[in-house]
Amino acid sequence: MSKRDVMTGEELGHKLLESVKQMRAGQGAVVHSPVAQARAASGLSQSKFAALMGVSVRTLQEWEQGRRKPSGAAQTLMIVATRHPEILRELAA
């Protein structure tokens, strides 16, 4: 990491303050991960979706927050969940 990539405390404070102002004004950006979108499309809770995927809730949260990436098979199931959420709801029933 170069010195250019490092933010001073004052710069960070200004960025945080600007973000709070934007949120209060209803201008904050909402970021959705593909995993969160797939789960939302299915209408399942984190615990039900995680159980269906065969992973822990913590792993699902890591995927949704972008800290970890699902395996290839899990990514394929996310596509199915997004395009055909009724299939996951049927499997969860």
HELIX and SHEET records of a PDB file:
HELIX    1   1 LYS A    3  ASP A    5  5                                   3    
HELIX    2   2 GLY A    9  ARG A   24  1                                  16    
HELIX    3   3 PRO A   34  SER A   42  1                                   9    
HELIX    4   4 GLN A   46  MET A   53  1                                   8    
HELIX    5   5 VAL A   57  GLU A   64  1                                   8    
HELIX    6   6 GLY A   72  ARG A   83  1                                  12    
HELIX    7   7 PRO A   85  ALA A   92  1                                   8    
END                                                                             
